[in-house]
Amino acid sequence: MLITWLGFFVSIAVLLLVSRKNLPLALFSAAIVLGLFTVSPPTIGMKIYETLIDPSILLLAVAMGLIPLIGGVMEESGQMDGLVNNLRIGKKSFLGISPALIGMLPVPGGALLSAPLVEKVGEGIEPGTKASLNVWFRHILFLIYPISPELIVSIEIAGLDVYDALPYLFPFFIFSLLIGYVFFLRGIKGKITYEKKFSAKDLMAPLMVIALVPILDFSLQRMVDLPLREISLIIAVIGSLSLSLSLSNLNPAKVLAIGKKMRIWHFALIILGMFVFLNIFKASGVPEMIASANFSKPMLCVVIGFLLGIVTGRIQVSASIVVPIYVASSTLNFMQPSVFAITFFSIFLGYVISPIHPCVSISVEYFKIQIKDFLRASILPVSVGFLLAIILGWLIIG
């Protein structure tokens, strides 16, 4: 038993350390380390093989690889600019919505794309506040956008359907909007002066691209009896990508270059690494030991989830640690939607203030402030959210 616990903690240390440089490599490395401590080498090989031939996992990996390509095509073709420039809304709404829209698609360095918009429209606002609202609103849709990689990966680990979890996540989204408004936007006044005329086409076309995936995915899942639920997702993603390409004039060579720039393989490998780690974790004997350890579930889901969000600066890594431990310590083979929502929100709160979260460091650098300025502006809204998570964790999970 001692060697199993040692292997588990060493694998988590490997996961945390290596994920700072390369998340897929961290997941594969942690899985192999855990396996070497707890199971035989042939078992490690078998679990890796079983993962890599699982059609559900492969379809999910392909979908996760294509989603950032949609973002890259929209960015390169000017569709995202057309969307943002034709919103025709007040300053408060613009400062909240524009980072959120850019954040809907996983564009590397996306905080750097929204930061100039915040800087331009938010003239007169404290730099620390601008950096904080850029990060806060850029990621807020992760709580409900059904094809955000952070949510999809976490949902898969929890053994849930994303549309079953969304009703439980939506109140956290509304609450986050509210505290974001109170702490970042409440005192902002005025309207935006636009240099170009309004274009309904430039507004609606990218909105259709963004909305097509969840609409098509949800419709197919509810209307067609599919052998694998990931089939609807891959069809929806391909449909959205095809629409975005049809609205652009990009040639195949340019699309390939965008794929390389977006590192689409990186997102696909995250999925494969995640499930290799989970499958070896299940075979290691650690779940049975955790189940008998009598962990406090609110402490695990809320406090440890929040701290892992800060330490790792990644939602997927945090979820890959907390969720399997919760499932192992319960009598179920999945995480209840209400518990998942509280856990995901707790991780999210740690994630948005993590100094090693790339969007945080990018925003701090862009607005020419120090990390303490960012934290000073972020600590109150995050604390309010964390207090809510603690209360709900005690009432619902405990």
N, C-alpha and C positions, 0 to 999 in steps of 0.2 A: 504493500500500500504506500509506503514511504517513497519508493522509486516512482510510483505513478503520480503522486502529488508533485514530486520534484520535476518530473517531465512536463507536467501541466504548467507549472510556474515558469520554467525555463522557456517553454514554447510561447507563453504570453509575453515574456521579456523580449524574445526574438521578434515577435509580431510588432510590438511597440517600437522597438529600435529600428528595425529595417523599414517599417512603413513610412518613416520620415523621408526616406529616399525613393522607395519603390513599393507600392502597396501590393501588386500581384506577387512580386518576389517574396515579400514579407509573409503573405498567406501560405504560399507553397513551402517556404522554409520552416515556418512554425508548424505546419502539418507534419513535415518529415521529422522534425525534432521531437514532436509529441509521439509520433509513431515509433521512433527508435527507442524511446524510453518505455513504451507500453505494449507494443505488439511486435510481431516478427516482421522482417523485411519483406517476405512474400505477401503478408497482409497489407503492408503499405502499398506495394505495387498493385495489388488487387483493388484496393479502395481508389487509388488514382485511376486505374483502368475503368472501373465501374462509373466513376464520375465523368470521365471523358467520352464515354459512349452513351450516356444518358441523354435521350433526345430532348427532354424538357430543359435540362441545363444548357445544352448546346444551343437551342433556340433562344433561350434567355440571353446567352452570351452574345449571339449574333445581334439581337435587338439592342443590347447595351452598346455594342460597337457602332451601330448605325445612328443611334440618337445624337451623339455629338457631331456626326457628319451633317445632320439636319441643321444644327446650330452653325456649323462652319459655312454651309451653303447660304444660309440666311444672312450671315455676317458679310460674306464676300460679295454677294449679289446686291447688297444694299437693302434687302427686305426688312431687316431689323431697324435700320435707320429710318426707313419709310414709316414703319409702325410708330416709332417713338416721336418722330417729327410731326405726325398728324393726329396725335391724341387730342390736342386742343382742350386742355384742362388747366386748372389753376396750379399755382406753385406747390401747394401742399400735396395735391393729388399726384402731380408730376414727380415730385421727389420720392414718393412712395411707390408709384406704379412703374416708373421707368427702370429702376434697378431690378424690380421684381420680374418684369417682362424679360429682361436680358438674362436673369437668373433661371428662367424656365428651361433653358437649354444649356447643357454642360459645356460651355465654351471656356477652355483654359484661359486663365487670366481675366475672366469675365468681370471681376470687380474693377479692373482697369478700363473696361469699356463703359461702365456706368459712372465711374468717378468723374469724368469730364462733364457729364450731364448734370450731376449733382453740384459740381463746382460752379458751372455756369448759371444754373437756376437758383442755387442757394447762396447767392452773394449776400454777405453780411452775417451769415451764420457762422458760429464758432467752428474752426477746422476740426476739432475733436468730435463735435456733434455731426458734422458732415461725413466724417469717416465712419462713425458709428451707424448712422442711418443708411449709409451706402451698404454696409455689411448686413445690417438687420433686414432691410427690405429686399435685398438681393436674394436672401435665402428663405424668406418667409413662406414662399410657395412650396418649398420642400415638404411642408406639413400636409399639403393636400394635392399637389400636382401628381397624378397617378403614374407618370412615366419619368419622374425624377429618379436617377439611378440610386440616390441615397434612400429613397422610400421603397423602391422596388426591391433592392437588395435586402433591406431590413425586413420587409414583409415576407420575402421568400424564406429567410432564416427563421422567422416566427411561425412558418407553416400556415399563413393566412392568405386570403384573397384580398387584394388591395381595395376592392370596392366594398368589402365587408368592414374594413378598418376605417374607411374615410368618414363615415358618420361620427365616429369617436374622435377622430383627429380634427374635424371641422371646428368644434368649439375652441380648441387650442389655437387654431388659425385666427379665429375672430378675436380671441383674447390677445393674441400677439399683435394684431392690427391695432387694437385699442391702446395697448400700452406703448406701441410704437408711435401712435398719434400723440398720446399724452406727453411722452418724453422727448420726441424729436420734431414733431410737426405743428403742434398746437399754436405756437406763437407766430408762425410764418403767414405773411399776407402778400397779396398782390397777384397779378396775372403775368403770363408770359407773352412776349411779343415775338411772333413768328415772321421770318423773312420770306418764306414761300407760301403760295396759296395752298389751301386745304385740298388734299387728294383722297377721295374715298377709296379709290383703287389701291393706293399705297398703304392705306390703313387696313382694309379688309383682307387683302391677299395674304399678308403674313399672319393675321389673326386666324385665317382658315388653316394655314399650315400648322400652327400651334394647337388649334382646337381639334384638328382631325384625329390625332392619335387617341386621346382619351375617348372621344365620341365613338370612333370606329371600334376600338378595343372593347369598350363597354357593350356596344350593340351586338357585336359578334358573340361575345360571351353569353349574352342573355337570349339571343335569337337562334343560335346555331349550336348543335350538339357536337362539340369538338373533342377529339380524342385527347388532346393536350391543350390546356388553357393558354400556354405560351404561343400557340399558333395564331390566336387573335392578335396578340401583341406584335408579332413579327409582321403580320399583314398590315396592321395599322401603321407601324413605323415605316414600312416600305411605301405605303400609300402617301404618308406625309412627306417623305423624302422625294417621291416622284412628283408630287405637287410643287414642292419648293424648287426642284430642278426645272420643271416646266415653266415656272415663273421667272427663271433666270436665263441668261444667255451663256452659261458656263459650258465649256467643252469638256469631253471626258478626261483629258490630260489635267485640266484645272481641278476637276473633281477629285482625281487621284491625289493631286498635290494638297488639296484641302484635307483629305483623309489622313495623309501623312502628317500634316501640321497638327491636326486634332488628335493624333495618336489613337485612332479608333481601336487598335488592337489592345491598348492598355485597358480600356473599359471592359472589353470582352474577357481579358485575362483575369480581371478582378473577380468576375463571376466564377470562372473555373477554379481559381485559387480559393475562393470563399467556400465552395462546396467540397473541394478536396479536404480542406481543414475541418469542415463540419463532419464529413464522413469518417475521417480518422478519429476525430473527437468522440463520435458515437461508439466506435469500436475499441476505444482505449481503456474503458473501465472508469474513466473520470466521471461520466454522468451518474453512475451508480454511487460513487463515493460522495459526490456533491449532494445527491438526493438524501443521503443519510447524515449530512453535516448540519442540517437544520438552520440554514441561513435565514436571516430576516429578509423577506421579499421586498418590502418597501425600501430598506437600506440598499439592497442590490439594484433594484430598478431605478430608483430616483437618485440617491446620493452617489453610488458607484457609477451609474450611467452618466451623471453630470460630470463627475471628476474625470472619467475616461474621455468624455468629449473635449475637456480642456487639455488633457495630457496628450491625446493622439491628434487632435485637430481634424478628426475624420469621423463621420457618422458610421460608415460601414464597419470600421475596425471596432468601434465601441459596441455596436450591435452584435458583431460576431463573437464578442466575449460575454456580454450580459445576457442576451436572449437564450443561448444554449444552456447557460448555467441555470437560468430561471426554469426552463423547460425540464431540465434534469432534476430539479428539486421539487417539481410538482408531479401530480398524478396524470397529467395530460401530455400528449406528444405535440402540443402547439401552445402558443401564447394567446390568451384571451384578448379579443380586440380592445377592450377597455384598458387592460394592463399594458398592451403594446402601445397604445396612444400615450399613456403617461410616461412610459419608458422612453419612447421616441422623442417626446417633447423635452424630457430631462436631458437626453443626449444632445439634442438640438441647442439647448441653452448653453451647455458647456462649449459646444462647437463654435457658436458665433462669437465667443470672447476668447477663444484659444489663441495665444500668441504665435503658435506654429501653424495655425490655419492660414493658408496662402492668401486668401482674400483679406484677412486682417492685416497681414504684413504689407500687402500691396496698397491697401487704403491708407495705412499709416505713412508709407513712403510717399504716396501721391500727394496727400494733403500736408506734407512736411510737418508732421507732429511726432511726438514720442508715444510709445505704447501706453504710458501712464495717462496721457491725454485721452486716448481712445477708451481705456478702461474706466476713466472717471465719468465719461459720458454714457458708457454702456452698463455700468454696474447696477444702477437703480432698476432699469427695465428687466434686466436678467434676474435680479434679486426678487422682484415681484413675481416673475414667472416661476422661479424656483420655489418660492413660498407656496404658490398654488399647487405645484407638483408634489411637494411634501404633504400638504393637507390631503390631496386626493389619493396619494399613495397610502397614507395612513388609513383613510376611510374605505378605499376600494381594494387595494392590494393586500393590506394588512388584515 
